[in-house]
Amino acid sequence: MKKTVCLVTGSRAEYGLLRPLIEEIISEGSFTLQLLVTGSHLSPEFGLTYQEIEADGYRIDEKVEVIMSSDSPIGICKSMGLGLISFSEAYARLQPDLLIVLGDRYEIFSAVSAAHISRIPVAHLHGGEVTEGAFDDALRHSITKMSHFHFTSTEAYRRRVIQLGENPDRVFNVGAIGLDNMLRLKLMSREEFETAIGMKLNHRNLLCTFHPVTLEKNTSVQQVKSLLNVLDQQEDTNVIFTKTNADTDGRIINQLIDEFTRKDGNRFKSFVSLGQLRYLSAMQYVDAVIGNSSSGIIEAPGFGIGTVNIGDRQTGRIKSETVIDCEPAETAIASALKTLYSPEFQRLRKQATNPYGDGQTAPRVVSILRECCSGQTTQKKFYDLAPES
């Protein structure tokens, strides 16, 4: 009898990363797949992106609403509490044999916490990573401790998961699943992309996503204003914005982006969600990803483009030579953009490699699960590292 795996997705970006795994599970045929959709997918404010999942032809087995109207710390804590209740009820109906999750967001933490209490084994992608500027960091490591199979994006992250006490026999370096889409999707031509976003590309083009730095208090407004001021001063440059996720202070960032893009619709466009096809297609034609999104760290180097990584949100991640780190101040951002367009950097980006794998993550994950998860229980022991001599 086939095992039933329940895959949880809570945001547009995460679904885009998980889609190759969904396709692989369905086509490989060893498992029965359930999809549980939650988080910003179900919020009108964030584009009701569960509709993209249905448009792709996938059946959603459960919708679990957790997003509150507030993105304050209190609002997010209430969302987590509501999630803990609602996920446990969903699992009682679905009765999955295994839960599959990716990343570090608070709704995923609630989903895994409920699975832990419900004695459902968990397979976790992208554990062991570090993002020092976000409270997601602690949530990610907590998810690791409640999970039973670990699929990391680099060998260094695999070692870190083992350092957290996980058995090496259940920790696998499979690469970053976001790279799978680069090989699987037929990306848009330049003309198709311009039509899809309603804007002609310029001599220079940037793709911008700036999320809140959730471990810092009251910094988002000034940081985003600094970024927007610098972008406004760039000559012959168009900027495509994707709005922030449902984190603390996300709404004020989106409001500032909306006000900014209204100034010049020919040069600036903002989207609640580009979707994976348009987003990856954009990377073919822009000079860099700018902001503080993980896509600038993981996917952008695969396209041979630069990344201007602003502030501390991604501090601690392994990075390609194509990532330019800078402080969230106008002079620093302007200097990073100057570096981006320098002849030296343009030579460097053509030679750089991506440390996150080869785009074959989904088949590796399914193959490993097929071999390893039969008879799996939720009992596990803490794995101690050998004492130093």
C-alpha positions as CSV (number, residue, x, y, z in Angstrom):
1,M,0.0,0.0,0.0
2,K,1.3,3.5,-0.9
3,K,2.4,5.8,1.8
4,T,0.6,9.1,2.0
5,V,2.8,12.2,2.1
6,C,1.3,15.6,2.9
7,L,3.2,18.6,1.5
8,V,2.6,21.9,3.2
9,T,2.9,25.3,1.5
10,G,2.3,28.7,3.0
11,S,3.5,31.3,0.5
12,R,3.9,32.0,-3.2
13,A,7.7,31.8,-3.0
14,E,7.7,28.5,-1.2
15,Y,5.2,26.9,-3.6
16,G,7.4,27.9,-6.5
17,L,10.3,26.1,-4.9
18,L,8.3,23.0,-4.0
19,R,6.6,22.6,-7.4
20,P,9.4,20.4,-8.9
21,L,9.0,18.1,-5.8
22,I,5.2,18.0,-6.3
23,E,5.7,17.0,-9.9
24,E,8.3,14.4,-9.0
25,I,6.1,12.8,-6.4
26,I,3.2,12.6,-8.8
27,S,5.2,11.2,-11.7
28,E,7.3,8.8,-9.7
29,G,4.3,7.1,-8.3
30,S,5.5,5.6,-5.1
31,F,3.5,7.9,-2.8
32,T,0.0,9.3,-2.6
33,L,0.3,13.1,-2.4
34,Q,-1.8,15.5,-0.3
35,L,-1.5,19.3,-0.6
36,L,-2.2,21.4,2.5
37,V,-2.3,25.1,1.7
38,T,-2.0,27.8,4.3
39,G,-0.6,31.2,5.2
40,S,-0.5,34.0,2.7
41,H,-1.8,31.7,-0.1
42,L,-5.3,32.3,1.4
43,S,-5.1,36.0,2.0
44,P,-6.6,38.5,-0.5
45,E,-4.0,41.0,0.6
46,F,-1.3,38.7,-0.7
47,G,-3.0,37.8,-3.9
48,L,-4.9,34.6,-3.1
49,T,-2.1,32.6,-4.6
50,Y,-3.7,29.3,-3.8
51,Q,-5.5,30.0,-7.2
52,E,-2.1,29.6,-8.9
53,I,-1.8,26.1,-7.4
54,E,-5.2,25.2,-8.7
55,A,-4.4,26.7,-12.1
56,D,-1.4,24.4,-12.3
57,G,-3.8,21.5,-12.1
58,Y,-3.2,20.4,-8.6
59,R,-5.9,19.4,-6.1
60,I,-5.7,21.1,-2.7
61,D,-6.7,18.6,0.0
62,E,-6.9,21.1,2.9
63,K,-6.9,24.9,3.3
64,V,-5.8,26.1,6.7
65,E,-6.4,29.8,7.3
66,V,-3.9,31.3,9.9
67,I,-3.1,34.9,8.7
68,M,-4.5,37.6,11.0
69,S,-5.2,41.1,9.9
70,S,-2.2,42.4,11.9
71,D,1.5,41.9,11.2
72,S,2.5,43.0,14.6
73,P,4.3,40.5,17.0
74,I,1.0,39.9,18.8
75,G,-0.8,39.3,15.5
76,I,1.8,36.8,14.3
77,C,1.8,35.0,17.7
78,K,-2.0,34.7,17.4
79,S,-1.6,33.3,13.9
80,M,0.8,30.7,15.2
81,G,-1.6,29.7,17.9
82,L,-4.5,29.5,15.4
83,G,-2.3,27.4,13.1
84,L,-1.4,24.9,15.9
85,I,-5.1,24.3,16.5
86,S,-6.1,24.2,12.8
87,F,-3.2,22.0,11.6
88,S,-4.0,19.4,14.2
89,E,-7.6,19.2,13.1
90,A,-6.5,18.9,9.4
91,Y,-4.1,16.1,10.2
92,A,-6.9,14.2,12.0
93,R,-8.9,14.4,8.7
94,L,-6.0,13.7,6.3
95,Q,-4.1,11.0,8.3
96,P,-0.8,11.4,6.4
97,D,2.1,9.0,6.9
98,L,4.7,11.8,6.4
99,L,4.7,15.6,6.3
100,I,7.0,17.5,3.9
101,V,7.9,21.1,4.6
102,L,10.4,23.6,3.4
103,G,12.2,26.4,5.3
104,D,11.6,28.4,8.4
105,R,8.4,30.5,8.4
106,Y,6.2,30.8,11.4
107,E,3.2,29.0,9.8
108,I,5.5,26.1,8.9
109,F,6.7,26.0,12.5
110,S,3.1,25.7,13.7
111,A,2.4,23.0,11.1
112,V,5.4,20.9,12.2
113,S,4.6,21.5,15.9
114,A,1.2,20.0,15.4
115,A,2.6,17.1,13.4
116,H,5.1,16.4,16.2
117,I,2.3,16.2,18.8
118,S,0.3,14.1,16.3
119,R,3.2,11.7,15.9
120,I,3.5,12.3,12.2
121,P,7.1,12.1,10.9
122,V,8.4,15.2,9.1
123,A,10.8,15.6,6.1
124,H,12.4,19.1,6.2
125,L,14.1,20.9,3.3
126,H,16.6,23.7,3.7
127,G,17.6,23.0,7.3
128,G,20.9,24.0,8.8
129,E,21.0,27.4,7.2
130,V,21.6,30.7,9.0
131,T,19.8,34.0,8.5
132,E,21.0,36.1,11.5
133,G,18.7,39.0,10.8
134,A,15.4,37.1,11.0
135,F,13.5,35.3,13.8
136,D,13.1,32.6,11.2
137,D,16.6,31.4,12.2
138,A,15.4,30.0,15.5
139,L,12.2,28.6,13.9
140,R,14.3,26.8,11.3
141,H,16.5,25.1,13.9
142,S,13.4,24.2,16.0
143,I,11.8,22.6,12.9
144,T,15.0,20.6,12.4
145,K,14.7,19.2,15.9
146,M,11.1,18.1,15.3
147,S,11.9,16.5,11.9
148,H,13.0,13.0,11.0
149,F,14.5,13.4,7.5
150,H,16.7,16.4,6.5
151,F,17.4,17.5,3.0
152,T,20.0,20.3,3.1
153,S,21.2,22.5,0.2
154,T,25.0,22.3,0.9
155,E,27.4,20.0,2.7
156,A,28.1,22.7,5.3
157,Y,24.4,22.9,6.2
158,R,24.3,19.1,6.4
159,R,27.1,19.2,9.0
160,R,25.3,21.8,10.9
161,V,22.1,19.7,11.1
162,I,24.2,16.8,12.4
163,Q,25.7,19.3,14.9
164,L,22.2,19.9,16.2
165,G,22.0,16.3,17.2
166,E,20.5,14.6,14.1
167,N,21.5,11.2,12.9
168,P,23.8,11.5,9.9
169,D,22.0,8.5,8.3
170,R,19.0,10.8,7.9
171,V,20.7,14.0,6.8
172,F,21.2,14.4,3.1
173,N,22.9,17.1,1.0
174,V,20.6,17.3,-2.1
175,G,21.2,20.9,-3.2
176,A,18.7,23.7,-3.4
177,I,15.4,22.8,-4.9
178,G,14.9,26.2,-6.3
179,L,17.5,25.4,-9.0
180,D,15.3,22.6,-10.3
181,N,12.9,25.1,-11.8
182,M,15.7,26.6,-13.9
183,L,16.0,23.3,-15.8
184,R,12.3,22.3,-15.8
185,L,10.5,25.5,-16.8
186,K,10.4,26.9,-20.3
187,L,11.0,30.5,-19.5
188,M,9.5,33.5,-21.4
189,S,11.1,35.3,-24.3
190,R,11.9,38.9,-23.7
191,E,8.8,40.0,-25.6
192,E,6.6,37.6,-23.7
193,F,8.0,38.8,-20.4
194,E,7.5,42.5,-21.3
195,T,3.9,41.8,-22.2
196,A,3.3,39.8,-19.1
197,I,4.5,42.6,-16.8
198,G,3.2,45.5,-18.8
199,M,6.5,47.3,-19.0
200,K,9.3,47.6,-21.6
201,L,12.7,46.7,-20.2
202,N,15.4,49.5,-20.1
203,H,19.1,49.6,-20.7
204,R,19.6,48.5,-17.1
205,N,17.1,46.5,-15.1
206,L,16.8,45.3,-11.5
207,L,14.5,42.8,-9.7
208,C,13.8,44.0,-6.2
209,T,12.5,42.2,-3.1
210,F,13.0,43.6,0.4
211,H,11.6,41.7,3.4
212,P,11.5,43.0,7.0
213,V,14.5,42.3,9.2
214,T,12.4,40.7,11.9
215,L,15.0,40.7,14.7
216,E,15.4,44.5,14.4
217,K,12.9,46.9,15.8
218,N,11.6,49.8,13.8
219,T,14.2,49.7,11.0
220,S,12.1,48.7,8.0
221,V,10.8,52.1,7.1
222,Q,14.2,53.9,7.0
223,Q,15.9,51.0,5.2
224,V,13.3,50.8,2.5
225,K,13.3,54.6,2.1
226,S,17.1,54.5,1.6
227,L,16.8,51.8,-1.0
228,L,14.0,53.6,-2.9
229,N,16.0,56.9,-2.9
230,V,19.0,55.2,-4.5
231,L,16.8,53.4,-7.1
232,D,15.2,56.6,-8.0
233,Q,18.6,58.1,-8.8
234,Q,19.6,55.3,-11.2
235,E,19.6,56.5,-14.8
236,D,18.3,54.4,-17.6
237,T,17.2,51.8,-15.0
238,N,13.9,50.0,-14.6
239,V,13.0,48.2,-11.4
240,I,10.5,45.3,-11.0
241,F,9.3,45.0,-7.4
242,T,7.9,41.9,-5.7
243,K,6.2,42.7,-2.5
244,T,7.1,41.4,0.9
245,N,5.8,38.4,2.7
246,A,3.5,38.3,5.8
247,D,6.2,39.2,8.3
248,T,6.2,41.9,11.0
249,D,6.2,45.4,9.3
250,G,5.6,43.8,5.9
251,R,2.6,46.0,5.2
252,I,4.4,49.3,5.7
253,I,7.1,48.1,3.2
254,N,4.4,47.3,0.6
255,Q,2.8,50.7,1.2
256,L,6.1,52.5,0.5
257,I,6.7,50.5,-2.6
258,D,3.2,51.3,-3.9
259,E,3.7,55.0,-3.3
260,F,7.1,54.9,-5.0
261,T,6.0,53.0,-8.1
262,R,3.1,55.4,-8.7
263,K,5.7,58.1,-9.4
264,D,6.8,56.6,-12.8
265,G,4.9,53.6,-14.1
266,N,7.2,53.4,-17.1
267,R,10.3,52.7,-15.0
268,F,8.8,51.0,-11.9
269,K,6.3,48.2,-11.5
270,S,5.3,46.3,-8.4
271,F,3.6,42.9,-8.0
272,V,2.1,41.1,-5.1
273,S,3.3,37.9,-6.8
274,L,5.1,37.4,-10.1
275,G,4.7,33.6,-9.8
276,Q,7.6,31.3,-10.5
277,L,7.5,31.5,-14.3
278,R,7.6,35.3,-14.5
279,Y,10.0,35.6,-11.6
280,L,12.6,33.2,-13.1
281,S,12.0,34.7,-16.5
282,A,12.8,38.1,-15.0
283,M,16.2,36.8,-13.9
284,Q,17.1,36.2,-17.5
285,Y,16.8,39.9,-18.4
286,V,17.8,41.8,-15.2
287,D,21.3,42.8,-14.2
288,A,20.8,41.8,-10.6
289,V,18.5,40.9,-7.8
290,I,18.5,43.7,-5.2
291,G,17.1,43.6,-1.6
292,N,17.4,40.9,0.9
293,S,15.6,37.9,-0.5
294,S,17.0,34.3,-0.4
295,S,16.4,34.1,-4.1
296,G,19.3,36.5,-4.6
297,I,21.5,34.1,-2.7
298,I,20.4,30.8,-4.2
299,E,18.7,31.3,-7.6
300,A,20.4,34.4,-9.0
301,P,23.9,33.0,-9.2
302,G,22.5,30.2,-11.4
303,F,21.6,32.8,-14.0
304,G,25.0,34.4,-13.9
305,I,23.6,37.7,-12.6
306,G,24.6,39.8,-9.6
307,T,23.0,40.2,-6.3
308,V,23.0,43.4,-4.1
309,N,22.3,41.9,-0.7
310,I,21.2,44.7,1.7
311,G,21.5,44.5,5.5
312,D,21.5,41.6,7.9
313,R,18.5,39.4,6.9
314,Q,20.7,36.9,4.9
315,T,23.8,37.2,7.1
316,G,25.3,33.7,7.7
317,R,24.3,32.1,4.4
318,I,26.8,30.6,2.1
319,K,27.2,32.9,-0.9
320,S,28.5,33.0,-4.4
321,E,31.1,35.5,-5.5
322,T,28.3,37.2,-7.4
323,V,26.7,38.4,-4.1
324,I,27.6,42.0,-3.1
325,D,26.8,42.6,0.6
326,C,26.1,46.2,1.8
327,E,24.7,48.1,4.7
328,P,21.1,49.4,4.4
329,A,22.2,53.0,4.0
330,E,22.0,55.1,0.8
331,T,25.8,55.6,0.3
332,A,26.4,51.8,0.8
333,I,23.6,50.8,-1.6
334,A,24.8,53.3,-4.2
335,S,28.4,52.0,-3.9
336,A,27.2,48.4,-4.3
337,L,25.4,49.3,-7.5
338,K,28.5,51.0,-8.8
339,T,30.4,47.8,-8.0
340,L,27.7,45.7,-9.8
341,Y,28.2,47.6,-13.1
342,S,32.0,47.7,-12.9
343,P,34.0,45.9,-15.5
344,E,35.8,43.9,-12.8
345,F,32.5,42.5,-11.4
346,Q,31.1,41.8,-14.9
347,R,34.2,39.6,-15.5
348,L,33.8,37.9,-12.1
349,R,30.1,37.0,-12.6
350,K,30.9,35.1,-15.9
351,Q,33.3,32.9,-14.0
352,A,31.5,32.3,-10.7
353,T,29.8,29.1,-9.7
354,N,26.7,28.4,-7.7
355,P,27.3,26.6,-4.4
356,Y,23.8,25.3,-4.2
357,G,23.8,22.3,-6.5
358,D,22.9,21.2,-10.0
359,G,19.1,21.4,-10.2
360,Q,18.4,17.7,-9.5
361,T,17.1,18.0,-6.0
362,A,13.5,16.8,-6.4
363,P,14.4,13.3,-7.8
364,R,17.0,12.9,-5.1
365,V,14.5,13.7,-2.3
366,V,11.9,11.3,-3.7
367,S,14.4,8.5,-4.2
368,I,15.7,8.9,-0.6
369,L,12.2,8.9,0.8
370,R,11.2,5.9,-1.1
371,E,14.2,4.0,0.3
372,C,14.1,5.3,3.9
373,C,10.6,6.1,5.1
374,S,9.1,2.6,5.3
375,G,8.3,1.7,8.9
376,Q,9.5,5.1,10.1
377,T,8.4,6.2,13.6
378,T,8.6,9.5,15.3
379,Q,11.0,8.2,17.9
380,K,14.6,9.3,17.5
381,K,17.7,9.7,19.6
382,F,20.0,12.7,20.0
383,Y,23.1,12.1,18.0
384,D,26.3,13.2,19.9
385,L,29.3,14.2,18.0
386,A,32.6,12.4,18.9
387,P,34.3,14.1,21.8
388,E,37.4,16.2,20.8
389,S,40.6,14.5,21.6
